[in-house]
Amino acid sequence: MHQPLRHDWRRDEVVALFELPFNDLMFRAQSLHRQYHDANAVQVSTLLSIKTGACPEDCAYCPQSARFDTGLKVEKLMPLADVVTRARAARDAGASRFCMGAAWRSPRDKDLDKVAAMVREVKALGLETCATLGMLSASQAQTLKDAGLDYYNHNLDTSPEYYGEIISTRCYQDRLDTLAHVRDVGMKTCCGGIVGMGESRSDRAGLLQALANLPAHPDSVPINRLVQVAGTPLAEAAELEAFEFVRTIAVARIMMPAAMVRLSAGRETMSDELQALCFLAGANSIFHGEKLLTTGNPDTEADRALFARLGLTAMPGDTAPRTVHAGITEQEIAA
C-alpha cells in the first residue's frame, strides 16, 4: 500500500534530503521508484518547436527571447502537414509522446485553433500529446482539452525566491494560474524547472518544494540542466556539478514518487555514466531526438545504444504509475 502523497513539505526537510549521504539518498530514491514504477522502463518523448523565436519574454536562459542576440532563426508557426510528418517519424523512431512547443508569451486564439488541429492529427497517430505554448486562460485550456491534448507543459523554472533573478516579464503567480487552468479542465500537467542558473542548493530545494506542494503533483517533472547559449545572460554560468544534479533528480523522486521524472535539457553534454546515475536516482523519462526546441540532444541511435547497455526499455504510451514494486522486498523498502 502506497503512503499518501505529501503536499506539505517544509524547506528544511527538503534541504535535509539533499544533505543525505549520497548512497543513502540513492537507496531511498530507488526504493520509492520501484514501488511506483518499473525500474527498467523509460518513457520516451520527442519535442518539436512548432514556432521558433521572437518571444517577448526575458527569461535569462532562453535563446528564443527577442531581447537577446543568439543568432537564432525566427520561424513562423509550422504548417499542419509538416507537424504530422515529424510526429509520424518520432513515433516510428520509438517515441510514445509528441510534444509541441511554441515561443509565445501566450497564444492568440486564432493560433490556438491551429495548434488544436495539430493535437487532433497527432493523436490520430496513436501518440500521447503535449504542448508548451506559454500562459493559458481558462477558456484556452478548455480548447486544448477538447482537442484531446493529454499534457500541458508550463515550468516553474526555479524557486519563488530566485525567480526574479531569471525572469521579470511574468510573475510566479502567472505560472501557478496557468497550471490551475490546466488542472481544472482535467489535463495532465508537465511542470519542472532548470538547475545550474546560479541558484543555491536552497533554491533547488525551493523549486522541488513548490512543485511537490502544488494541489496535485505534476504528472511529469522535467529537470533541466542549463544549456549555456551564447548571447543569453546565462551564457557564462558555471555548469552545475554532476553529483548535485543527480541529487536533484533523487530528491524529486522522493518528494513526487508517482510522477514521471524527466531527464530533460542538458543531456547532450552528459556522459553515459552520469545518465545512468540519473536513472538510478529515479529519472524515468527522456526526450528522444537530435534537438530540444533550439538546443542539442543525443541522437536516437545513441539513446538506443545506452538503453541496450543498461537493460532499459522504452515504455508504451500508457505510463500510469505501478501499484506494485519490483525487485525489492517490502522489508527493504521499510528499512
C-alpha positions as CSV (number, residue, x, y, z in Angstrom):
1,M,0.0,0.0,0.0
2,H,1.4,3.4,-1.0
3,Q,1.7,6.1,1.6
4,P,-0.4,9.2,0.9
5,L,1.4,11.7,-1.3
6,R,2.6,14.7,0.6
7,H,1.8,18.4,-0.3
8,D,3.1,20.0,2.9
9,W,6.9,19.8,2.5
10,R,9.0,22.3,4.6
11,R,12.1,23.8,3.1
12,D,14.3,22.4,5.9
13,E,13.0,18.9,5.2
14,V,13.9,19.2,1.5
15,V,17.4,20.6,2.2
16,A,17.9,17.7,4.7
17,L,17.2,15.2,1.8
18,F,19.8,17.0,-0.4
19,E,22.3,16.6,2.5
20,L,21.9,12.9,3.0
21,P,25.0,10.7,2.3
22,F,24.9,10.0,-1.4
23,N,24.4,6.3,-1.1
24,D,21.6,6.7,1.4
25,L,19.8,9.2,-0.9
26,M,20.1,7.0,-3.9
27,F,18.8,3.9,-2.0
28,R,15.8,5.9,-0.7
29,A,15.0,7.3,-4.1
30,Q,15.4,3.9,-5.9
31,S,13.3,2.1,-3.3
32,L,10.4,4.6,-3.8
33,H,10.9,4.4,-7.6
34,R,10.4,0.7,-7.6
35,Q,7.2,1.0,-5.5
36,Y,5.6,3.2,-8.2
37,H,7.3,2.3,-11.5
38,D,9.0,-0.4,-13.5
39,A,12.6,0.2,-12.5
40,N,13.9,-0.6,-16.0
41,A,11.4,1.2,-18.2
42,V,11.8,4.8,-19.5
43,Q,9.1,6.9,-21.1
44,V,10.4,8.4,-24.4
45,S,9.1,11.8,-25.8
46,T,10.0,13.8,-28.8
47,L,9.9,17.6,-28.7
48,L,9.3,19.8,-31.8
49,S,9.5,23.6,-32.0
50,I,6.4,24.4,-34.0
51,K,7.0,28.2,-33.8
52,T,10.5,29.4,-33.1
53,G,12.0,32.7,-31.7
54,A,10.7,36.3,-31.3
55,C,9.3,35.6,-27.8
56,P,8.8,38.9,-25.9
57,E,9.7,37.4,-22.5
58,D,13.1,38.0,-20.9
59,C,13.9,34.5,-19.5
60,A,17.7,34.7,-18.9
61,Y,18.3,31.2,-20.1
62,C,16.3,31.3,-23.3
63,P,17.7,31.7,-26.9
64,Q,14.2,32.3,-28.2
65,S,13.8,35.7,-26.5
66,A,13.6,38.6,-28.9
67,R,15.7,40.6,-26.3
68,F,18.9,38.5,-26.8
69,D,21.1,38.2,-29.9
70,T,21.7,34.5,-30.2
71,G,21.7,34.1,-33.9
72,L,18.5,32.1,-33.8
73,K,16.5,32.0,-37.0
74,V,12.9,33.1,-36.3
75,E,10.3,30.7,-37.8
76,K,6.5,31.2,-38.0
77,L,4.0,28.5,-36.9
78,M,4.7,25.3,-38.9
79,P,2.1,24.0,-41.3
80,L,-0.1,21.2,-40.1
81,A,1.2,18.7,-42.6
82,D,4.8,19.3,-41.6
83,V,4.0,18.7,-37.9
84,V,2.2,15.4,-38.7
85,T,5.2,14.2,-40.8
86,R,7.5,14.9,-37.9
87,A,5.2,13.2,-35.4
88,R,5.0,10.1,-37.6
89,A,8.8,10.0,-37.8
90,A,9.0,10.3,-34.0
91,R,6.5,7.5,-33.5
92,D,8.4,5.3,-35.9
93,A,11.7,6.1,-34.0
94,G,10.2,4.8,-30.7
95,A,8.6,7.9,-29.1
96,S,5.3,7.4,-27.2
97,R,4.6,11.1,-26.6
98,F,5.0,14.0,-29.0
99,C,5.5,17.5,-27.5
100,M,4.9,20.7,-29.5
101,G,6.5,23.9,-28.3
102,A,5.8,27.5,-29.4
103,A,7.7,30.6,-28.4
104,W,4.8,32.7,-27.2
105,R,4.1,34.6,-24.1
106,S,0.6,33.3,-24.5
107,P,-1.1,32.1,-27.7
108,R,-3.7,34.1,-29.7
109,D,-7.0,32.3,-30.1
110,K,-6.6,32.0,-33.8
111,D,-3.2,30.4,-33.4
112,L,-4.6,28.1,-30.7
113,D,-7.1,26.8,-33.2
114,K,-4.3,25.8,-35.4
115,V,-2.5,24.1,-32.6
116,A,-5.7,22.3,-31.7
117,A,-5.8,20.9,-35.2
118,M,-2.2,19.6,-34.8
119,V,-3.2,17.9,-31.5
120,R,-6.1,16.1,-33.1
121,E,-3.9,14.8,-36.0
122,V,-1.0,13.8,-33.8
123,K,-3.5,11.9,-31.5
124,A,-4.8,10.1,-34.6
125,L,-1.3,8.6,-35.0
126,G,-1.6,6.9,-31.6
127,L,0.8,9.2,-29.8
128,E,0.3,10.9,-26.5
129,T,0.3,14.7,-27.0
130,C,1.9,17.5,-25.0
131,A,2.1,21.2,-25.7
132,T,4.0,24.2,-24.3
133,L,2.7,27.5,-25.6
134,G,3.1,29.9,-22.7
135,M,0.4,31.2,-20.4
136,L,-3.2,30.0,-20.9
137,S,-6.5,31.4,-20.0
138,A,-9.2,29.0,-18.6
139,S,-11.0,29.0,-22.0
140,Q,-7.8,28.3,-23.9
141,A,-7.1,25.3,-21.6
142,Q,-10.6,24.0,-22.4
143,T,-10.0,24.4,-26.1
144,L,-6.8,22.3,-25.9
145,K,-8.6,19.7,-23.7
146,D,-11.4,19.4,-26.2
147,A,-8.9,18.8,-29.0
148,G,-7.5,15.9,-27.0
149,L,-4.3,17.3,-25.5
150,D,-3.0,14.9,-22.9
151,Y,-0.3,17.1,-21.2
152,Y,0.4,20.7,-20.9
153,N,4.0,21.8,-20.0
154,H,4.5,25.0,-18.0
155,N,7.6,25.1,-15.8
156,L,8.1,27.0,-12.6
157,D,11.8,27.3,-13.6
158,T,13.3,27.9,-10.1
159,S,12.4,28.7,-6.5
160,P,10.0,31.6,-5.8
161,E,12.8,33.5,-4.1
162,Y,15.3,33.2,-7.1
163,Y,12.7,33.7,-9.8
164,G,13.2,37.4,-10.1
165,E,16.9,36.9,-10.9
166,I,15.8,35.0,-14.0
167,I,12.6,36.5,-15.3
168,S,10.9,39.9,-15.0
169,T,8.2,39.7,-17.7
170,R,5.9,37.4,-15.8
171,C,5.5,36.6,-12.1
172,Y,5.4,33.2,-10.3
173,Q,1.7,33.5,-9.8
174,D,1.1,33.8,-13.5
175,R,2.7,30.3,-13.8
176,L,0.6,28.9,-11.0
177,D,-2.5,30.3,-12.6
178,T,-1.9,28.6,-15.9
179,L,-1.2,25.3,-14.1
180,A,-4.5,25.7,-12.2
181,H,-6.4,26.3,-15.5
182,V,-4.8,23.1,-16.9
183,R,-5.7,21.0,-13.9
184,D,-9.3,22.4,-13.7
185,V,-10.1,21.1,-17.2
186,G,-8.7,17.7,-16.5
187,M,-5.5,17.8,-18.5
188,K,-2.3,16.4,-17.1
189,T,0.5,18.8,-16.1
190,C,4.1,18.6,-17.1
191,C,6.0,21.0,-14.8
192,G,9.6,21.2,-13.6
193,G,12.5,23.6,-13.7
194,I,16.0,24.4,-14.6
195,V,19.1,24.0,-12.4
196,G,22.5,25.4,-12.9
197,M,21.4,29.0,-13.3
198,G,23.5,30.3,-10.4
199,E,20.9,29.4,-7.8
200,S,21.8,27.9,-4.4
201,R,21.0,24.5,-3.1
202,S,18.3,26.1,-1.0
203,D,16.8,27.4,-4.3
204,R,16.9,23.9,-5.8
205,A,15.1,22.7,-2.7
206,G,12.7,25.5,-3.1
207,L,11.8,24.6,-6.7
208,L,11.1,21.0,-5.7
209,Q,9.1,22.2,-2.6
210,A,7.0,24.4,-4.8
211,L,6.3,21.5,-7.2
212,A,5.5,19.0,-4.6
213,N,3.3,21.3,-2.7
214,L,1.0,22.1,-5.7
215,P,-2.6,20.9,-5.2
216,A,-1.7,17.8,-7.3
217,H,1.9,16.7,-8.1
218,P,2.8,17.2,-11.8
219,D,2.3,14.1,-13.8
220,S,5.7,14.8,-15.5
221,V,8.5,16.6,-13.8
222,P,11.3,17.7,-16.3
223,I,14.6,18.5,-14.6
224,N,16.7,20.6,-17.0
225,R,20.4,21.2,-16.6
226,L,21.1,24.7,-18.0
227,V,22.4,24.7,-21.6
228,Q,24.6,27.8,-21.7
229,V,23.7,29.6,-25.0
230,A,25.9,32.4,-26.4
231,G,24.0,35.7,-26.3
232,T,21.9,34.9,-23.3
233,P,22.6,36.4,-19.9
234,L,23.4,33.0,-18.6
235,A,25.9,32.1,-21.3
236,E,28.8,32.1,-18.8
237,A,27.1,30.4,-15.9
238,A,29.1,27.7,-14.3
239,E,27.9,24.2,-15.0
240,L,26.2,22.5,-12.1
241,E,28.3,19.8,-10.5
242,A,27.3,16.4,-11.7
243,F,26.5,14.8,-8.2
244,E,24.4,17.8,-7.3
245,F,22.4,17.3,-10.4
246,V,21.9,13.6,-9.5
247,R,20.9,14.7,-6.0
248,T,18.2,16.9,-7.5
249,I,16.8,14.0,-9.5
250,A,16.8,11.8,-6.4
251,V,15.1,14.4,-4.2
252,A,12.4,15.0,-6.9
253,R,11.7,11.2,-7.0
254,I,11.4,11.0,-3.2
255,M,9.0,14.0,-3.0
256,M,6.9,13.1,-6.0
257,P,7.1,9.3,-6.2
258,A,4.3,8.8,-8.6
259,A,5.4,11.4,-11.2
260,M,7.5,10.7,-14.3
261,V,10.8,12.5,-13.6
262,R,12.2,13.5,-16.9
263,L,15.9,13.8,-17.6
264,S,15.5,16.8,-19.9
265,A,17.7,19.5,-21.3
266,G,21.4,19.2,-20.9
267,R,21.7,15.5,-21.8
268,E,23.9,16.3,-24.9
269,T,26.8,17.1,-22.6
270,M,26.1,14.3,-20.0
271,S,28.3,11.2,-20.1
272,D,26.6,7.8,-20.2
273,E,27.7,7.2,-16.7
274,L,26.0,10.4,-15.4
275,Q,22.8,9.5,-17.2
276,A,22.9,6.0,-15.7
277,L,23.2,7.6,-12.2
278,C,20.2,9.7,-13.0
279,F,18.2,6.7,-14.0
280,L,19.3,5.0,-10.8
281,A,18.2,8.1,-8.9
282,G,14.7,7.8,-10.3
283,A,14.6,9.5,-13.7
284,N,12.3,7.5,-15.9
285,S,11.6,9.8,-18.9
286,I,13.7,11.4,-21.6
287,F,13.4,13.5,-24.7
288,H,14.4,11.4,-27.8
289,G,15.9,13.0,-30.9
290,E,18.6,15.4,-32.0
291,K,17.1,18.7,-30.8
292,L,15.1,20.2,-27.9
293,L,13.4,23.2,-29.4
294,T,16.6,25.0,-30.3
295,T,19.4,23.2,-28.3
296,G,21.1,19.9,-28.9
297,N,20.1,16.5,-27.6
298,P,21.7,13.0,-28.0
299,D,20.5,11.3,-31.2
300,T,18.2,8.4,-31.3
301,E,20.9,5.8,-32.1
302,A,23.0,6.9,-29.1
303,D,19.9,6.5,-26.8
304,R,19.2,3.1,-28.2
305,A,22.8,2.0,-27.5
306,L,22.6,3.4,-24.0
307,F,19.3,1.7,-23.3
308,A,20.8,-1.6,-24.5
309,R,23.9,-1.2,-22.3
310,L,21.7,-0.5,-19.2
311,G,19.0,-3.1,-19.9
312,L,16.4,-0.3,-20.2
313,T,13.3,-0.5,-22.4
314,A,11.0,2.3,-23.8
315,M,7.6,2.4,-22.2
316,P,4.5,2.2,-24.3
317,G,2.0,5.0,-24.3
318,D,0.3,4.0,-21.1
319,T,2.6,5.4,-18.3
320,A,0.3,5.0,-15.3
321,P,2.3,4.5,-12.1
322,R,2.7,0.9,-11.0
323,T,0.8,-0.3,-8.0
324,V,3.4,-2.9,-7.1
325,H,7.1,-2.7,-6.7
326,A,9.7,-4.9,-8.5
327,G,12.9,-6.5,-7.4
328,I,12.9,-5.3,-3.7
329,T,11.2,-6.6,-0.7
330,E,8.7,-4.7,1.4
331,Q,11.0,-5.0,4.4
332,E,13.9,-3.4,2.4
333,I,11.6,-0.5,1.4
334,A,10.5,0.0,5.0
335,A,14.0,-0.2,6.4
